Amino acid sequence: MNDTVNSWLSKSVEELDEIYSNAKPGDIPNGDTHGTAILAGSVFSKLVALLVGLYAWQGKVFDLFCPRGDAGVLVNKITPFSLTFVVAKVYRDDSWLDGRETIVIDYSKTSFFAKLIRDEIREIEPGVYLGKVWWRKKRILDFALTQDKT
């Protein structure tokens, strides 16, 4: 696991919000990313990250289709076999957390099961993203995405 992401597993919701709010959106990822679920502020955060990573969600695969890389689609990698399901649109818009520009992962028109979910991500360092998961407009979870830069 990336050292930065590992350090996030011991942070509070407020500390992660500050990291997120101090960041710019950065580049939208293109290709495969590794995901880590973060149950901020919990003594079980590392255990949850391990179990979710093994059995439920491993990350996202982005496919950008705009010439400047400003929009695209993605699929989530789920199950222990990293099967790709749950499609979302990806674009830039204002964050529900702080009103500043962010990268939005929008399931509202692409997924029956996840249509009430919205993710937001910002690039904290090259290839390392901190994300927020919203259920309607209630924040429910944080997550990280890492991508190898070549």
C-alpha positions in Angstrom: 0.0 0.0 0.0 1.2 3.5 -0.8 2.7 5.3 2.3 0.4 8.3 1.9 -2.7 6.2 1.7 -1.5 4.1 4.7 -1.1 7.3 6.8 -4.7 8.3 5.9 -6.1 5.1 7.6 -5.3 6.6 11.0 -6.7 10.1 10.3 -10.0 11.6 11.5 -12.8 12.7 9.1 -11.8 16.3 9.8 -8.1 15.7 9.0 -9.1 14.0 5.7 -11.5 16.8 4.8 -8.6 19.3 5.4 -6.3 17.3 3.1 -9.0 17.2 0.4 -10.0 20.8 0.7 -6.3 21.9 0.4 -5.9 20.0 -2.9 -6.7 20.8 -6.5 -8.6 18.3 -8.6 -5.5 17.3 -10.6 -5.7 15.1 -13.7 -8.5 12.6 -14.1 -7.0 9.2 -13.9 -6.8 7.1 -17.0 -6.7 3.3 -16.8 -6.5 1.1 -13.8 -6.4 2.3 -10.2 -6.1 0.5 -6.9 -8.7 1.4 -4.3 -8.6 1.6 -0.5 -11.7 2.1 1.6 -11.1 4.5 4.5 -13.3 4.3 7.6 -12.0 7.6 9.0 -11.7 8.0 12.7 -12.2 4.3 13.4 -9.8 2.0 15.3 -10.9 -0.6 12.7 -9.9 1.4 9.7 -7.0 -0.8 8.7 -9.1 -4.0 9.1 -11.9 -2.5 7.1 -9.5 -1.5 4.3 -8.1 -5.0 4.2 -11.4 -6.8 4.2 -13.1 -4.5 1.6 -10.0 -4.8 -0.6 -10.0 -8.5 -0.4 -13.7 -9.3 -0.8 -15.6 -6.3 -2.1 -13.9 -3.4 -3.9 -10.5 -3.2 -5.4 -10.6 0.1 -7.3 -11.7 1.7 -10.6 -10.8 1.6 -14.2 -11.1 4.9 -16.0 -11.6 5.4 -19.7 -11.2 9.1 -20.8 -12.9 10.1 -24.1 -12.5 13.9 -24.3 -9.4 15.1 -26.1 -8.2 17.1 -23.1 -9.0 14.3 -20.6 -11.8 16.3 -19.0 -14.5 13.6 -19.0 -14.9 9.9 -19.4 -16.5 6.8 -17.8 -15.3 4.2 -15.4 -16.1 0.8 -14.0 -15.5 -0.4 -10.5 -13.5 -3.5 -9.8 -15.5 -5.6 -7.3 -15.5 -9.1 -5.9 -12.3 -11.1 -5.0 -11.8 -11.5 -8.7 -11.8 -7.8 -9.6 -14.7 -8.1 -12.0 -15.7 -4.8 -13.6 -19.2 -3.7 -12.8 -21.0 -0.5 -11.8 -20.4 2.1 -14.5 -20.2 5.9 -13.8 -19.7 9.1 -15.7 -16.6 11.1 -14.8 -16.3 14.9 -15.2 -15.3 18.1 -13.4 -17.8 20.0 -11.3 -18.1 21.7 -7.9 -17.6 19.6 -4.8 -20.4 19.1 -2.4 -17.9 19.3 0.5 -16.4 22.8 -0.2 -17.9 24.1 -3.4 -14.5 24.1 -5.2 -13.7 22.2 -8.4 -13.3 18.5 -8.1 -13.5 15.3 -10.2 -17.0 13.8 -9.9 -17.8 10.2 -10.3 -21.6 10.2 -11.1 -23.7 7.0 -11.0 -27.1 8.7 -11.2 -27.7 7.9 -14.9 -25.5 4.8 -15.3 -26.4 2.4 -12.5 -29.7 1.2 -11.1 -28.0 0.0 -7.9 -25.7 3.0 -7.3 -27.8 5.8 -8.7 -27.9 7.6 -5.3 -24.1 7.5 -5.0 -21.7 10.3 -6.0 -18.0 10.1 -5.5 -15.6 13.0 -5.6 -11.8 12.8 -5.9 -8.8 15.1 -5.8 -5.2 14.3 -6.7 -3.2 14.8 -3.5 0.1 13.8 -5.1 1.0 12.4 -8.5 -1.2 9.3 -9.0 -2.7 9.4 -5.4 -6.3 10.5 -5.0 -8.4 11.1 -1.9 -12.1 10.5 -2.4 -15.4 11.2 -0.8 -18.5 9.0 -1.1 -21.9 10.6 -0.9 -25.3 8.8 -0.5 -27.7 11.5 -1.8 -26.0 14.5 -0.1 -24.9 12.7 3.0 -21.2 11.8 3.2 -20.7 8.1 4.1 -17.1 7.1 3.5 -13.7 8.2 2.3 -11.5 6.3 -0.1 -8.1 6.4 -1.9 -7.2 5.6 -5.4 -3.6 5.0 -6.5 -2.3 4.8 -10.0 1.2 3.9 -11.2 2.6 6.8 -13.2 4.7 5.7 -16.1 
